Amino acid sequence: DYKGQKLAEQIFQGIILVSAVIGFIYGYITEQFGWTVYIVMAGFALSCLLTLPPWPMYRRNPLKWLPVQDSGMEEKKAADRKPKRHAKS
């Protein structure tokens, strides 16, 4: 559902933003860029774990689909159709 997609996107962006800020601060304090990258990658992995699977919290508002309608196309046979003619160049 659309509300679940919005929630998943907000959670994903929030975790990435928080982990980037924490990673930058920690990397700046320790003067190690590697720690910044590790913390951001851990945030990305956590956000993927929380948002990619179809958790029940994302499926609270299911969409109501219209019923299938018979269009009558099945009744036409291939022999009833006129073949298309191509214009000669």
N, C-alpha and C positions, 0 to 999 in steps of 0.2 A: 504494500500500500504506500501511498505517497507520504503520509505522516511518518511511517517507519523509515522510508528512504531519507527524509529530512533529518530525523533523529540520528540515523547512522552517519550521515554526512557531518552533522554537528559534533558528534562524539569523535569521529575520525580527525577532523580539523582541530578540535580542542586538544586532543592527546598529542598530535604532532606539534602544535604550537607550544604547549607546556614543555614537552621534552626538548624542543629546540632551545627554548629559553634556559632551561635547567642545564642542558648540555653546554651551551655557550658560556654560561656563568662558571660552571665547574671547570671547563676547559681553560677559561681565562685565568682562573685562580691557580690552577695547577700548571699552567703554561704548556698544556699538552692538547694539541688539536685532535689527537686520536680519541681521547675521552669524549669530546664533543660528538664525534662521528658515532661512537659506540652508543652513547645515550640516545641520540636521534634514531639510530637503527633499532634500539630496544623499544622506543616509543612507537615506531612504525610497526614493529612486530606485534606489540600489544594492541594497537589500534586495529590491525588486520584481524587479530584473534577476536576482538570484540564486535567488529562490524561486518566481516565477510560472511560468517555462517548465518543461516536464517533463524536467528534466535526468536523466541515467542514475543519478546518485547517489541520487535519490529513488525509483527503481524497482528496487531490488535484491531486494526481498522481495514478489514478486507474489502476489496472492490466488488461491487455488485454488477456482474456482467449481464448483458441482454441475452435473452434466450435465442437459440439458433433458429433462423427463419429459412423456410424452404424457398429458394429463388426460382425454381422451375427449370433450371439449367440442366438438370439431370435427365429431363424428359426429352430434350433434343438429342437426336442421334447424329453421328458424324456424317451419315449419308444425306441428311436433310440440309446440311449447310452447303452453301455455294462455295466452290473454290475461288480464291482470290486470284485475279489476273494481274499480272505485272505489266506496266506500260513499257513498250519497247522504246529504247533510246535511239 
